[in-house]
Amino acid sequence: MSSKLYIMKNEVREYRRTRELSQADLAEGLGVSRQTIIAIENGRYSPSLPLAFRIARYFEVPVETMFDPSEEAEA
C-alpha cells in the first residue's frame, strides 16, 4: 500500500521576494538553515507548527495567509 505525502501550499517565496530578502536573510531572521527555506519554498517540506507561526509573525500576516491547508499539493 503506497502512502502519499501532501505539502501545504505556501506564500513564503512571494513574501520574501516582496521584501527583497535573500533565502539566507530569511533563514537568519528565523533561526533556520537556508536549506530549510529552500525546501519550504519548493514544497518539499512543511514546517513545524511553531516554525509556521514564526514565519507568519516575521511577515506580520496570519498563519492561514502564509500557509493554506486547503491547498495541499502532492509531493
Secondary structure, 3 states (H helix, E strand, C coil): CCCCCEEEEECHHHHHHHCCCCHHHHHHHHCCCHHHHHHHHCCCCCCCHHHHHHHHHHCCCCHHHHEEEEEEEEC
